[in-house]
Amino acid sequence: MPEPTHDRAAVGAGRTAAFFDVDNTVVRGASAFHLAVGLYRRGFFRPWDLLRFTGHQLRYRLVGEDRRQIDRLRGEALAIMRGHSVAEVTAIAEDVYDQVLHLRLYPGTRALIDAHVAAGDEVWFVTASPMEIAGLLARRLGTTGALGTVAEEVDGFYTGRLVGDLLHGEAKARAVRALAERTGIDLARCAAYGDSTNDLPLLSAVGRPCAINPDRRLRRHAARQGWPVRDFRPARRSLTRGVRAATVAGAVWATAVSARAARRGLTRHAGG
């Protein structure tokens, strides 16, 4: 495993950073799915909605991504978001973190994050999940910031459009390179951590990649490249292949159910 950077006095060296994927790297499972479950338990959406998302997640695990399906889910989610309050969605995410997400953090990854912070490195989360989740994790874990999927807002309300595209696959690497160019980060001296072959563009963008809780394809790729591998999953989960998270579908779903929660919460308030 790459050690946190300590050679701060290197002549001419740029700033250093560590970039962490979120789902199955920092948080067990899909962070967006945990948000969806928390909302379901509070009665914010129907059992059928949770079952439908579970079906999408199972399909992802069995046959991989379907771009047309992703685009359709994204369209449905954005339509639900339109006109709803950013503040209420953010408050819901905070509550779910307090009750669910903080219990799902991998202690090993958390220790690695803390070591990078202590070493003076910048630490960024890079995820397809909405910025409402990514930014929340950054605030609660005391990191530099986050790069996530951004839903457009005007005057504190969602417009139903994205700013850019889902931060997934190659889009993660582009976002990290753009950040490095703006801020003077030296990617050759940086570390990155991810769990899936979808994170290969991110891992390949830095000088010090590390696979955490990798799927089989990433584990094989890491072995070929000589990358370090760490597995923080309990042994019984490793033996059963772990919990595979649909990061793209999860990101879209979190947006949808959060907006639906906001809508229903507003309706209840108006009726009460």
N, C-alpha and C positions, 0 to 999 in steps of 0.2 A: 504494500500500500504506500502511495506517495506520502512523504512526511510534509507537514506544513512548511512553508517557505521561511527561511531565516536569514538568507543572504541579502539583507536589506541594503548593504553598503556597496553592492556590486556597481562598478563604474558604468555609467550610462544605462543602467537597467531601468526598465519601466515599472509601473505599478504591477503588483501581483494579485491574483484573485483565484478563488476556488468556485467552480460552478457546479451546482447540484440539481439534477433532475429530482422531482418530488415523488411521484407515485412509485411505490415499491423500492425506492431508494432512501427517502427520508420518512415517508409514511407507509405503513402496511396497507397494501391494496390501493384503491383509487381514492384520492382525497375527495374528489367530487362525489363519489358513491357514498362515502361516509356522511357527507353533507346531505345527500338525498335521503339516507336512512334516518338521520336526525330530524329532517323535515317531516318525513312520513310518520314518525313516532309522535310528532306534535299535531298530527291531523291536517297538515297543510295540503296534501294531495292524496289521490285515490290509490288503493292497493294495486289497481291495474297499472298505474303509472310505474310503480316500483317493479312489478313483474315484467313490464315491457322493457325497462332498462336492463334488468337481469338477463333477459333474452338477448339483447344487443351485446352485452358483455360476454355471454356464452358463445355467441357467434364469433366474436373477435378472437376468443381463445382457441376455437376450433379451426377457423378458416382464415383468420387474419383480417386486415382492414378492407373495407369496400368503400371506395371513394364516393360513389354515388349515394350510398347509405349515409356516410358522414355528412355530405352536403345537405341531404334531406333533413337529417336531425338538426343540423345547424340552423337551417331555415325555420324549422318549427320552433326551436328555442328562441331565436331572435324575434319571431313574431309574438311569442308570449311575453318577452321582455318589454316590448315597446310601451312607453308611457309610464313605466313603474319607477319607483323611487330607489335611487342608488343607496341612500342612507338606510332604508329598511333592509335591503338585501345585505348590506355590510353588517348590520346589527345581528341578523340571523346567522351569518357566518361566524361572528364572534362567539355567539352562544354555543354553536355546534362545536367550535374549537374547544371551549371550556369543558364541554361535557363528553366529547367523543375524540376529536382529532389528537389532543395532547396525549391521550392514552395509546395512540397508534404509532407514535414516533419510535423508530428503531434506536435504542440506546447507543449502539455502536456508531451509527451515523451521527447522532447528536454529539457524541464525544469528539468525533472528527471535525464537525462544524465548529465546536467550541475551541478545538486546538488551532484551527486556522484563524479564528478571530483573535485568540491569544497571541498568535505569531505575528499579528499585524496585517494579515491578508484580508482583502475584501472577500466577502462571501455573498454569492448571488444564487437565488433559486431560478431555474429555467424550466418552465413547465407549460404544457398545453392547457392546464386548468385555468379558470378565469383569474384575472388579477385580484378579484375579491378574495380568493383563497391564497394566491401566491404572496400578495402583499401582507396579508394577515400572518402567514408563517414567518415572513421576514421580520415583522414587528415583534412577534412573540418570542422568536428565537434570537433576537438581537443581531441580525445580519445586516449587511450593507443595503440590500434591496432585492428586487425580484423582477423577472421578465416573464410575463404570462400573456394569455389571450385577452385582448382588450375589447370590451363592448363599448361602443360609442355612447356618450351621454351629452346632453345639452341642458344646462340649468338644473343639474341634479337628477335628471330623468333619462332613462334609456331610450335611444332612438330606434332600436331594432336592427342596427347595423354593427358590423365589426370595424375596428380600426386595424387595417391590415388583415391578416389571415390567422388561422389557428397556429399557435406556436408549437409546431410539431415537426419532428424529423429535421430536414434541411433548414427549415425556418428557425430552429433553435440556433444552429450554427451561424446563420446570417445575423440574427439578433445579437449574439455574443461578439461577432466580429465588428458590428456597427458600434456596440458599446465600447469595445476596446479602442476603436479608432477615435471615438469622441473623447475618451477619458485618459488615454495614454497607457492602457493596460498592455503589458507584454505577454501575449498569449503563449509564447514559447516557454515562459517560466510559470505558466498557470496550470492548475489541476482541474479536472472535471470528473464527475461521478455520475454513472447511469446504470440502469438495470436491464436494458433491452437493446436489440439491434436498431430500434427506432432512435436510440441515442447515439448511434455511431457517428453521425455528422458532428454532434457536439463534442464527443470524446476525441475525434480526430482533429478538432480545431485547436487543441491545446498541446503543450509539450509533455504533460504528465497526466495521462488518462488512467482511470481506475474503474473497473467493473465492480458494482456492489449488488449483491443478490441477483446475479445475472441469470437470464434465461439461457437455454442450452446453446442457441446460436451465438449469443454474445460471449458465452464462456469459451466456445470453440475459437471464436475470432480473437479473443483476448490471449488465448494460449498461443495462437499462431504469431501474434504480434509481440508477445512477451510482456503484455500488460499485467499489472497486479490485479488480483481478484480477491474480494472480501465478501463473505456471506454472513450477514447478521441475523438471518432467519433462524428461528428455533429448528432443531434437527428434524423434528417430525414434519415441519412444513417443507424443509428442503427435500425430504424423501418423497413427498407427494407433489413435487415440482413447485411448491409455493403457491401464492395467490396471484394469479395473473390479472393485471388491471388493464381495462380498456381506456387508455389515457385520452385518446381523442374523443371517443364517445362519452367518456366521463366528464370531460371538460364541457362539452355541449350540454350534457344532461344537467350538470350543476347549474349552468346558466338558466336552463328552462325551469327547473324546480324552484330555484331561488326566486325567480320572477313570479312564478305561480304562487309561492308562499306570500310574496309581497301583495299580490292582487287579492288573495283570499283574506289576508290579514286586514287590508284596507276595507274589504267588503264587510267583514265582521265588525270592524270599528264603526263603520257607517250605520250598520244595522243595530248596534248596541247602544 
